[in-house]
Amino acid sequence: MQIRFSSLLIVAILAATTSVQAQNRDAELLSLMAEADIPGLGVAVLEDGELSYVRTFGVRSTATNPAADTSSVFEAASLTKPIVAYVAMQLVDEGLLNLDRPLSDYVTYPDVAHSSRASGITARMVLSHTSGLPNWRPSGGRLDLANAPGQTFSYSGEGFLYLQRAIEALMSRPLHAAAEDRVFIPMGMTSSALIWKEEFGAVIAVGHSSTGSPFDKFIPTEANAAYSLHTTPADYARFLAHVLAGTGLSTESVSEMNALQADAEEGIGWGLGWGLERTSRGQALWHWGDNRGYKAFVAGYPGQGRGFVVMTNSDNGMLALHRLVEILDDTQHPAVTWLDYERFDTPAFQAGRALQAALADSTGPSLRTVYSDLKKRFARDAFNEDTLNDLGYRLLRAGEAQSAIAIFELNVSEYPNAANPYDSLGEAYMLAGELDKALLNYRVSVELDPENTNGKAMIARLEAQLAGSR
C-alpha cells in the first residue's frame, strides 16, 4: 500500500522534530552553565542566513537575580573589532581609505609620534594584527612597538584605537555614530551601541567574577574600537548574517576580508578583522571577546549562512567554550584549542574548585587536608605548581587577595624549591598591602632563580617603598 503524506503533515513532523532538538539543546546548555558556574548565557544560531535558535538562560545579576532573557544586553568585548573592520571596509569601497596607505597620512596620532617605525602602520596591518603594536601599553606607560610593522602576527587592541582615530578623522564624526548609521540601524540591531545607552540599564547582564560576585558596570561614554560594544546575541547574529552573505561590501572587499593576511600558527590565520579556521563544515570566520566579567565567541561560514554567537556575563564563560561550540555547531573548532582557555572538566580545574569551596567554608576541613584528599582522588599529573598558581591568580583577579594568599602559601609549602610560587605569593602580599612579606617572598624567589628579572624589579620597588615609609 502506498502511503502519502500531506505537506501539512510533513511540516508538522519537521516542526515537532525541531522542537525536540531545541529542548535537548536547552537542557544541554543549562547543564553546562551549572557545571561551569556561569550566571547568564545567551546564544544565537544562524541557519541559511536566518536566526533559527535564540536563547538566554540564567540571571542578569546574582545580587538581585533578575532573569536573563533574549533582550538582555551583554558586553561583547573584542567582538567590537569585526564591527569596526566592516566600517573600515566600507570606507575602502568608497575610496576614502586605502588599506595599504599609512594611517599617519590620514591622522596625527600623538601616542605613536615618538616612533619612526609607527609611521608605516597601515589599515591592513591593524585589521590583520600585524601592526607591531602590543595588545595594550603598560598602565600609565608609553605606547611602543613590540615588532616591526607588517612582519609578525601579534594581537593588538592598540592598533584598533589607532585605526579608530583615522576613521573618525576621515568621517569627521565619532566612531559610535558611524557604526550606528552604517551597521546597527541598517541591520536592525536595535539593542546595540559602542557607547552606553540609558535604556541598557534596565536590561544589562552584569559581569561576574569567577566566584560569582557581580562587578560594577563599565559605562563607556565614548567608543573604543577594541572592546566597547554592548549588544545581544541575536543582534550580533544579524551582523554575522550580513558578513557571511557579503552584503554591504564590494566583492573585492569581501574577498580581502576572508583571505589569509597573517599566519597566527597552529592552524589559525587572520583575515581583515576576523580570525580564520577550517572545521569539518568548511572554512570559518571567528572571533572571541574577553572583558572583565564577560566572555564571548562567534563563528560562521561565508557563503553558507551558518554560524553562531555565544555571550556570557562571567569570567567563567570560557571554561565551557569547547562544549558550547560542539552543542551549537555540532563540530570542533581549532580556534578553541588555539585560545587555550582553562576547561571546567579537567582534573586540575576540578581540584581548584574543591579548594575554592574549602576556602569559603570556615567550618570544614583545612585547605591542606582537602588538597591531600584531592591528590588521592585525581591522577598525579593533575597536580603541579601551576594547578595552585592558576587558582591563586583567578582569586586575585576576582579581588579576593586573602584567599589567593592562602592558595599561594599552600603552593609554596608543596613546592619549596620552585621560584615561581614565591614570586606569586609576593605579588599577592603586595596587592594586600603586606609589603614586608611581599619583599621576603620576592627575595626567596630570586635566590632560587637568579634570572627572575621580575622578582629583581619588584625587590627594588618594594625596598624603595619601605624605605620611604620609615
MARDO-54710 format. One record per residue (C-alpha): residue number from 1; residue in one letter; x, y, z. Coordinates in Angstrom, 2 decimals, padded with zeros to 5 digits, always signed. Example, Ala and Ser with C-alpha at 12.3 -4.5 7.8 and 13.67 -1.06 7.14 Angstrom:
! MARDO-54710
   seq   type        xx        yy        zz
     1      A   +012.30   -004.50   +007.80
     2      S   +013.67   -001.06   +007.14
//
This chain:
! MARDO-54710
   seq   type        xx        yy        zz
     1      M   +000.00   +000.00   +000.00
     2      Q   +001.35   +003.40   -000.95
     3      I   +001.35   +005.92   +001.87
     4      R   +001.13   +009.58   +001.03
     5      F   +001.92   +012.33   +003.48
     6      S   +000.27   +015.70   +003.09
     7      S   +002.53   +018.74   +003.05
     8      L   +000.88   +019.91   +006.27
     9      L   +001.72   +016.63   +007.98
    10      I   +005.32   +016.82   +006.84
    11      V   +005.58   +020.38   +008.16
    12      A   +004.09   +019.25   +011.47
    13      I   +006.58   +016.39   +011.78
    14      L   +009.50   +018.66   +010.99
    15      A   +008.28   +021.26   +013.49
    16      A   +007.94   +018.62   +016.21
    17      T   +011.43   +017.29   +015.48
    18      T   +012.87   +020.79   +015.59
    19      S   +011.12   +021.46   +018.90
    20      V   +012.57   +018.31   +020.47
    21      Q   +016.04   +019.20   +019.21
    22      A   +015.72   +022.70   +020.68
    23      Q   +014.57   +021.28   +024.03
    24      N   +017.53   +018.91   +024.09
    25      R   +019.87   +021.77   +023.30
    26      D   +018.27   +023.89   +026.03
    27      A   +018.85   +021.10   +028.55
    28      E   +022.48   +020.66   +027.50
    29      L   +023.20   +024.37   +027.81
    30      L   +021.53   +024.63   +031.22
    31      S   +023.55   +021.66   +032.46
    32      L   +026.73   +023.18   +031.12
    33      M   +026.04   +026.51   +032.85
    34      A   +025.65   +024.72   +036.17
    35      E   +028.87   +022.75   +035.72
    36      A   +030.91   +025.83   +034.75
    37      D   +029.26   +028.23   +037.24
    38      I   +028.07   +030.70   +034.59
    39      P   +025.31   +033.03   +035.89
    40      G   +023.98   +034.12   +032.49
    41      L   +024.37   +032.71   +028.97
    42      G   +022.99   +034.00   +025.67
    43      V   +023.27   +032.17   +022.34
    44      A   +022.05   +032.64   +018.78
    45      V   +022.33   +030.26   +015.83
    46      L   +022.05   +031.08   +012.13
    47      E   +020.80   +028.62   +009.52
    48      D   +020.53   +029.71   +005.88
    49      G   +021.20   +033.29   +006.95
    50      E   +018.24   +033.37   +009.36
    51      L   +018.01   +033.16   +013.14
    52      S   +016.97   +029.59   +013.90
    53      Y   +017.67   +029.38   +017.63
    54      V   +017.91   +032.25   +020.14
    55      R   +018.05   +031.56   +023.86
    56      T   +019.18   +033.28   +027.03
    57      F   +019.43   +031.44   +030.34
    58      G   +020.21   +032.25   +033.94
    59      V   +020.25   +035.63   +035.64
    60      R   +021.47   +039.10   +034.80
    61      S   +022.89   +039.58   +038.30
    62      T   +023.48   +037.17   +041.17
    63      A   +022.93   +040.03   +043.61
    64      T   +019.37   +040.85   +042.53
    65      N   +018.53   +037.71   +040.47
    66      P   +016.55   +039.22   +037.58
    67      A   +016.08   +036.54   +034.92
    68      A   +018.12   +036.95   +031.75
    69      D   +016.14   +036.86   +028.51
    70      T   +016.73   +037.49   +024.82
    71      S   +016.53   +041.26   +025.39
    72      S   +019.42   +041.15   +027.87
    73      V   +022.42   +043.20   +026.76
    74      F   +026.00   +041.93   +027.22
    75      E   +029.40   +043.50   +026.82
    76      A   +030.70   +041.91   +023.63
    77      A   +034.32   +042.90   +024.31
    78      S   +036.54   +042.23   +021.29
    79      L   +033.58   +041.27   +019.12
    80      T   +033.70   +045.05   +018.62
    81      K   +036.63   +044.63   +016.25
    82      P   +034.74   +042.92   +013.37
    83      I   +032.18   +045.75   +013.52
    84      V   +034.95   +048.31   +013.13
    85      A   +036.52   +046.23   +010.36
    86      Y   +033.21   +046.27   +008.47
    87      V   +033.01   +050.07   +008.71
    88      A   +036.64   +050.34   +007.57
    89      M   +036.00   +048.14   +004.54
    90      Q   +033.02   +050.29   +003.57
    91      L   +035.35   +053.29   +003.60
    92      V   +037.73   +051.33   +001.37
    93      D   +034.88   +050.72   -001.09
    94      E   +034.06   +054.42   -001.05
    95      G   +037.65   +055.34   -001.88
    96      L   +038.17   +057.16   +001.41
    97      L   +040.54   +054.63   +002.97
    98      N   +043.39   +052.74   +001.30
    99      L   +044.31   +049.51   +003.08
   100      D   +048.00   +049.94   +002.26
   101      R   +048.44   +053.65   +002.82
   102      P   +049.98   +054.63   +006.21
   103      L   +047.39   +055.71   +008.77
   104      S   +049.67   +058.65   +009.51
   105      D   +048.57   +060.07   +006.15
   106      Y   +045.01   +060.29   +007.49
   107      V   +045.51   +061.35   +011.09
   108      T   +048.15   +062.56   +013.52
   109      Y   +048.22   +060.12   +016.42
   110      P   +050.28   +061.60   +019.27
   111      D   +050.56   +058.25   +021.09
   112      V   +052.99   +056.92   +018.46
   113      A   +054.55   +060.20   +017.32
   114      H   +057.84   +059.30   +019.07
   115      S   +058.30   +056.16   +016.92
   116      S   +059.55   +056.47   +013.34
   117      R   +058.59   +052.82   +012.71
   118      A   +054.96   +053.53   +013.57
   119      S   +054.68   +055.81   +010.56
   120      G   +054.48   +052.72   +008.35
   121      I   +051.43   +051.19   +010.03
   122      T   +048.51   +050.68   +007.62
   123      A   +044.85   +049.72   +007.99
   124      R   +045.64   +046.27   +006.56
   125      M   +048.22   +045.73   +009.28
   126      V   +045.82   +046.78   +012.01
   127      L   +042.98   +044.60   +010.72
   128      S   +045.26   +041.57   +010.37
   129      H   +047.05   +042.22   +013.69
   130      T   +050.46   +042.76   +012.10
   131      S   +050.82   +046.42   +013.10
   132      G   +053.66   +045.64   +015.51
   133      L   +051.79   +047.37   +018.34
   134      P   +051.23   +045.48   +021.61
   135      N   +047.78   +044.44   +022.75
   136      W   +047.89   +047.19   +025.38
   137      R   +050.55   +049.62   +026.54
   138      P   +051.80   +049.36   +030.14
   139      S   +049.48   +051.10   +032.57
   140      G   +050.49   +054.73   +032.57
   141      G   +053.36   +053.93   +030.20
   142      R   +054.35   +054.84   +026.66
   143      L   +052.98   +053.07   +023.59
   144      D   +055.98   +051.39   +021.91
   145      L   +056.04   +048.89   +019.07
   146      A   +056.65   +045.29   +020.06
   147      N   +057.52   +044.21   +016.49
   148      A   +058.29   +045.77   +013.14
   149      P   +055.07   +046.73   +011.30
   150      G   +053.84   +044.20   +008.75
   151      Q   +056.11   +041.37   +009.85
   152      T   +054.51   +039.27   +012.59
   153      F   +051.03   +038.39   +013.80
   154      S   +050.55   +039.88   +017.26
   155      Y   +047.05   +040.58   +018.51
   156      S   +046.62   +044.28   +019.24
   157      G   +043.83   +046.34   +020.71
   158      E   +046.06   +049.40   +020.47
   159      G   +046.14   +049.01   +016.71
   160      F   +042.36   +049.32   +016.56
   161      L   +042.48   +052.52   +018.60
   162      Y   +044.86   +053.97   +016.02
   163      L   +042.53   +052.88   +013.20
   164      Q   +039.60   +054.41   +015.10
   165      R   +041.31   +057.82   +015.09
   166      A   +041.86   +057.54   +011.33
   167      I   +038.23   +056.56   +010.68
   168      E   +036.96   +059.41   +012.82
   169      A   +039.23   +061.87   +011.02
   170      L   +038.06   +060.65   +007.61
   171      M   +034.39   +060.89   +008.54
   172      S   +034.59   +063.94   +010.80
   173      R   +032.39   +062.18   +013.34
   174      P   +032.79   +059.80   +016.30
   175      L   +033.06   +056.08   +015.69
   176      H   +029.90   +055.24   +017.64
   177      A   +027.83   +057.41   +015.30
   178      A   +029.40   +055.86   +012.19
   179      A   +028.66   +052.35   +013.50
   180      E   +025.08   +053.37   +014.27
   181      D   +024.45   +054.65   +010.75
   182      R   +026.42   +052.03   +008.82
   183      V   +025.79   +048.86   +010.84
   184      F   +023.29   +048.97   +013.66
   185      I   +020.38   +050.80   +012.03
   186      P   +020.51   +049.19   +008.56
   187      M   +020.95   +045.71   +010.05
   188      G   +018.14   +046.05   +012.57
   189      M   +020.47   +045.86   +015.58
   190      T   +018.18   +047.84   +017.87
   191      S   +019.92   +046.77   +021.10
   192      S   +023.49   +047.57   +020.06
   193      A   +025.84   +050.51   +020.57
   194      L   +029.53   +051.32   +021.03
   195      I   +028.66   +053.67   +023.91
   196      W   +026.34   +053.30   +026.87
   197      K   +022.65   +053.95   +026.27
   198      E   +020.34   +054.83   +029.13
   199      E   +017.91   +052.06   +028.16
   200      F   +020.63   +049.43   +028.68
   201      G   +020.32   +049.94   +032.44
   202      A   +017.04   +048.02   +032.61
   203      V   +018.28   +045.01   +030.61
   204      I   +022.03   +044.79   +031.21
   205      A   +023.54   +041.43   +032.12
   206      V   +026.06   +042.42   +034.78
   207      G   +029.55   +040.92   +034.62
   208      H   +030.62   +038.47   +037.34
   209      S   +033.86   +037.23   +038.83
   210      S   +034.86   +033.57   +038.74
   211      T   +033.38   +033.23   +042.23
   212      G   +030.02   +034.64   +041.14
   213      S   +030.31   +038.14   +042.57
   214      P   +028.87   +040.89   +040.34
   215      F   +031.22   +043.64   +039.19
   216      D   +030.42   +047.34   +039.00
   217      K   +029.29   +048.09   +035.46
   218      F   +031.68   +049.68   +032.96
   219      I   +029.89   +052.66   +031.37
   220      P   +031.60   +053.73   +028.10
   221      T   +030.85   +057.36   +027.27
   222      E   +032.90   +057.19   +024.09
   223      A   +033.58   +054.35   +021.69
   224      N   +036.59   +052.10   +021.99
   225      A   +037.21   +050.24   +018.71
   226      A   +038.75   +047.33   +020.60
   227      Y   +036.10   +046.45   +023.16
   228      S   +033.19   +048.83   +023.95
   229      L   +030.35   +047.12   +022.02
   230      H   +027.17   +046.39   +024.00
   231      T   +024.72   +044.10   +022.23
   232      T   +022.60   +040.95   +022.36
   233      P   +023.46   +037.57   +020.82
   234      A   +020.57   +037.94   +018.36
   235      D   +021.69   +041.40   +017.27
   236      Y   +025.24   +040.21   +016.71
   237      A   +023.97   +037.22   +014.75
   238      R   +022.15   +039.67   +012.46
   239      F   +025.50   +041.36   +011.80
   240      L   +027.13   +037.97   +011.26
   241      A   +024.48   +037.05   +008.69
   242      H   +025.37   +040.13   +006.62
   243      V   +029.09   +039.36   +006.87
   244      L   +028.60   +035.74   +005.77
   245      A   +026.43   +036.84   +002.84
   246      G   +028.90   +039.56   +001.89
   247      T   +026.21   +042.24   +001.84
   248      G   +027.08   +045.91   +002.10
   249      L   +030.60   +045.44   +000.75
   250      S   +032.10   +045.04   -002.69
   251      T   +033.12   +041.60   -003.94
   252      E   +036.76   +042.69   -003.70
   253      S   +036.42   +043.79   -000.07
   254      V   +034.65   +040.58   +000.90
   255      S   +037.44   +038.55   -000.72
   256      E   +040.09   +040.57   +001.12
   257      M   +038.30   +040.19   +004.45
   258      N   +038.02   +036.40   +004.07
   259      A   +041.53   +035.89   +002.68
   260      L   +044.56   +034.87   +004.72
   261      Q   +046.52   +038.01   +005.62
   262      A   +048.61   +036.66   +008.51
   263      D   +049.54   +033.27   +009.95
   264      A   +048.76   +033.07   +013.67
   265      E   +050.12   +029.48   +013.73
   266      E   +048.59   +026.21   +014.93
   267      G   +046.16   +026.17   +012.00
   268      I   +044.81   +029.64   +012.71
   269      G   +045.10   +032.55   +010.29
   270      W   +043.81   +036.08   +010.24
   271      G   +041.89   +037.93   +007.58
   272      L   +040.79   +041.55   +007.91
   273      G   +039.09   +041.88   +011.26
   274      W   +038.38   +038.16   +011.60
   275      G   +040.23   +035.03   +012.59
   276      L   +040.25   +032.19   +010.03
   277      E   +039.97   +028.47   +010.78
   278      R   +038.97   +025.29   +009.00
   279      T   +036.43   +022.95   +010.60
   280      S   +034.70   +019.82   +009.34
   281      R   +032.00   +022.15   +007.97
   282      G   +034.45   +024.23   +005.94
   283      Q   +036.39   +027.49   +006.19
   284      A   +035.08   +029.67   +009.01
   285      L   +035.40   +033.22   +010.26
   286      W   +035.62   +033.57   +014.04
   287      H   +036.40   +035.96   +016.87
   288      W   +036.32   +035.98   +020.63
   289      G   +035.70   +038.56   +023.34
   290      D   +037.27   +038.77   +026.80
   291      N   +036.43   +041.67   +029.10
   292      R   +036.38   +041.54   +032.89
   293      G   +033.18   +039.68   +033.76
   294      Y   +032.25   +038.91   +030.14
   295      K   +033.32   +036.25   +027.66
   296      A   +032.05   +035.80   +024.08
   297      F   +032.68   +033.77   +020.92
   298      V   +031.35   +033.90   +017.36
   299      A   +031.96   +031.79   +014.27
   300      G   +030.35   +031.45   +010.85
   301      Y   +030.82   +030.04   +007.38
   302      P   +030.97   +032.52   +004.47
   303      G   +028.51   +031.70   +001.72
   304      Q   +026.69   +029.12   +003.85
   305      G   +024.65   +031.43   +006.07
   306      R   +025.51   +029.23   +009.02
   307      G   +027.01   +030.48   +012.28
   308      F   +026.53   +031.02   +015.99
   309      V   +027.12   +033.56   +018.75
   310      V   +027.86   +032.92   +022.44
   311      M   +027.83   +035.59   +025.17
   312      T   +028.22   +035.14   +028.93
   313      N   +028.28   +037.51   +031.89
   314      S   +031.02   +035.69   +033.77
   315      D   +034.76   +035.29   +033.99
   316      N   +033.94   +031.57   +033.84
   317      G   +032.45   +031.92   +030.36
   318      M   +035.37   +030.35   +028.50
   319      L   +035.56   +027.34   +030.83
   320      A   +032.79   +025.75   +028.78
   321      L   +033.71   +027.05   +025.31
   322      H   +034.88   +023.68   +023.99
   323      R   +031.48   +022.16   +024.77
   324      L   +029.44   +025.19   +023.73
   325      V   +030.78   +025.14   +020.16
   326      E   +030.02   +021.43   +019.84
   327      I   +026.45   +021.90   +021.10
   328      L   +025.75   +024.87   +018.84
   329      D   +027.67   +023.83   +015.72
   330      D   +027.98   +020.05   +016.08
   331      T   +031.71   +020.16   +015.37
   332      Q   +035.01   +021.14   +016.93
   333      H   +036.72   +024.46   +016.27
   334      P   +040.53   +024.77   +016.04
   335      A   +040.18   +028.32   +017.39
   336      V   +039.13   +026.91   +020.76
   337      T   +042.37   +024.96   +021.02
   338      W   +044.37   +027.98   +019.85
   339      L   +042.78   +030.22   +022.51
   340      D   +043.79   +027.63   +025.13
   341      Y   +041.44   +028.69   +027.92
   342      E   +041.16   +026.59   +031.04
   343      R   +038.37   +023.97   +030.85
   344      F   +035.91   +023.20   +033.63
   345      D   +036.07   +019.43   +033.11
   346      T   +039.83   +018.97   +033.63
   347      P   +041.11   +017.38   +036.88
   348      A   +043.20   +020.47   +037.60
   349      F   +040.18   +022.76   +037.44
   350      Q   +038.01   +020.37   +039.45
   351      A   +040.69   +020.28   +042.13
   352      G   +040.83   +024.07   +042.13
   353      R   +037.07   +024.29   +042.52
   354      A   +037.18   +021.95   +045.55
   355      L   +039.88   +024.12   +047.13
   356      Q   +037.83   +027.23   +046.45
   357      A   +034.87   +025.65   +048.23
   358      A   +037.12   +024.80   +051.17
   359      L   +038.22   +028.43   +051.41
   360      A   +034.60   +029.52   +051.56
   361      D   +033.71   +027.01   +054.32
   362      S   +035.36   +028.04   +057.57
   363      T   +033.74   +025.12   +059.42
   364      G   +035.01   +022.41   +057.08
   365      P   +038.35   +020.60   +056.71
   366      S   +041.53   +022.63   +056.36
   367      L   +042.87   +023.64   +052.97
   368      R   +045.80   +021.26   +053.38
   369      T   +043.52   +018.36   +054.27
   370      V   +041.32   +018.99   +051.23
   371      Y   +044.38   +019.21   +048.98
   372      S   +045.76   +015.96   +050.37
   373      D   +042.44   +014.20   +049.70
   374      L   +042.32   +015.61   +046.17
   375      K   +045.72   +014.12   +045.38
   376      K   +044.29   +010.72   +046.23
   377      R   +041.23   +011.24   +044.00
   378      F   +042.90   +012.52   +040.85
   379      A   +045.85   +011.34   +038.76
   380      R   +049.27   +012.64   +039.74
   381      D   +049.66   +014.64   +036.51
   382      A   +046.69   +016.81   +037.55
   383      F   +048.91   +018.41   +040.15
   384      N   +051.88   +020.66   +039.61
   385      E   +052.83   +024.14   +040.76
   386      D   +050.60   +025.66   +038.06
   387      T   +047.49   +023.94   +039.49
   388      L   +047.52   +026.06   +042.61
   389      N   +049.09   +029.06   +040.91
   390      D   +046.26   +029.29   +038.36
   391      L   +043.66   +029.14   +041.13
   392      G   +045.51   +031.80   +043.11
   393      Y   +045.50   +034.18   +040.17
   394      R   +041.81   +033.55   +039.50
   395      L   +041.14   +034.64   +043.06
   396      L   +043.41   +037.66   +042.70
   397      R   +041.58   +038.78   +039.56
   398      A   +038.31   +038.40   +041.47
   399      G   +039.66   +040.78   +044.13
   400      E   +039.99   +038.05   +046.78
   401      A   +043.57   +038.72   +047.86
   402      Q   +043.45   +036.88   +051.21
   403      S   +042.07   +033.71   +049.62
   404      A   +044.75   +033.97   +046.93
   405      I   +047.41   +034.29   +049.64
   406      A   +046.16   +031.09   +051.29
   407      I   +046.43   +029.23   +047.97
   408      F   +049.89   +030.62   +047.16
   409      E   +051.11   +029.74   +050.68
   410      L   +049.94   +026.18   +050.13
   411      N   +051.78   +026.15   +046.80
   412      V   +054.99   +027.35   +048.44
   413      S   +054.76   +024.56   +051.01
   414      E   +054.14   +021.99   +048.26
   415      Y   +056.99   +023.26   +046.03
   416      P   +059.53   +024.85   +048.39
   417      N   +062.35   +024.71   +045.84
   418      A   +060.43   +026.33   +042.95
   419      A   +060.87   +030.06   +042.36
   420      N   +057.53   +030.88   +040.78
   421      P   +055.27   +030.08   +043.78
   422      Y   +057.26   +032.54   +045.90
   423      D   +057.05   +035.17   +043.18
   424      S   +053.26   +034.75   +043.03
   425      L   +052.93   +034.86   +046.81
   426      G   +055.00   +038.05   +046.83
   427      E   +052.61   +039.61   +044.32
   428      A   +049.56   +038.67   +046.38
   429      Y   +051.07   +040.07   +049.57
   430      M   +051.95   +043.28   +047.73
   431      L   +048.38   +043.70   +046.46
   432      A   +047.14   +043.07   +050.01
   433      G   +049.41   +045.85   +051.28
   434      E   +051.67   +043.50   +053.26
   435      L   +054.89   +044.84   +051.80
   436      D   +057.38   +043.25   +054.23
   437      K   +056.02   +039.78   +053.47
   438      A   +055.96   +040.58   +049.75
   439      L   +059.63   +041.59   +049.84
   440      L   +060.61   +038.45   +051.73
   441      N   +058.97   +036.16   +049.18
   442      Y   +060.39   +038.00   +046.19
   443      R   +063.86   +037.65   +047.72
   444      V   +063.41   +033.88   +048.12
   445      S   +062.19   +033.65   +044.52
   446      V   +065.28   +035.43   +043.22
   447      E   +067.57   +033.28   +045.37
   448      L   +066.04   +030.19   +043.79
   449      D   +066.07   +031.72   +040.29
   450      P   +068.72   +034.43   +039.82
   451      E   +067.32   +035.02   +036.29
   452      N   +063.97   +036.19   +037.68
   453      T   +064.06   +039.76   +036.35
   454      N   +060.51   +040.48   +037.51
   455      G   +061.44   +039.47   +041.04
   456      K   +064.51   +041.72   +041.00
   457      A   +062.45   +044.67   +039.78
   458      M   +059.85   +044.10   +042.48
   459      I   +062.52   +043.86   +045.17
   460      A   +063.92   +047.25   +044.13
   461      R   +060.43   +048.75   +044.04
   462      L   +059.44   +047.37   +047.43
   463      E   +062.73   +048.37   +049.09
   464      A   +062.21   +051.91   +047.86
   465      Q   +058.61   +051.97   +049.08
   466      L   +059.51   +050.60   +052.50
   467      A   +062.45   +052.98   +052.88
   468      G   +060.24   +055.93   +052.08
   469      S   +057.63   +054.91   +054.66
   470      R   +060.07   +054.54   +057.56
//
